[in-house]
Amino acid sequence: MIDIETIKNIIKEFAEKYNFIQQLDIESVENSVFNRGNYLKMNNKKFICIDTYTDKLEIAFGKISIEVDSFDEEEWYSIEKNNYFLINILDFTNKDKLMESIEKECEKLQSL
């Protein structure tokens, strides 16, 4: 199995190279002082993140959609990550094969 720090570096480099939003960016917007513009900048942008479960470790790809709910004349914004592809990291023993798979899945994402 590839160690988690290597995976995080792969994801970071990939996201920066191909202009994907990362989980860190999403959390930054959600946890900062509300700014409508920051939410709207993310709408329909591609994201990539690592999801950790007890029995698996996945890379999720997809597009973000910003949901706006109105309640008592106030708007509430939320970030919805629409997962289109998942890669189980535990299926890979070297980073080159993992990168190949990430690039292949992202090519599919481009066509959506």
PyMOL commands that set and color helices and strands:
alter all, ss='L'
color gray80, all
select helices_A, chain A and resi 4-18+23-31+36-42+89-91+95-110
alter helices_A, ss='H'
color red, helices_A
select strands_A, chain A and resi 21-22+46-52+57-71+74-88
alter strands_A, ss='S'
color yellow, strands_A
deselect
rebuild
show_as cartoon
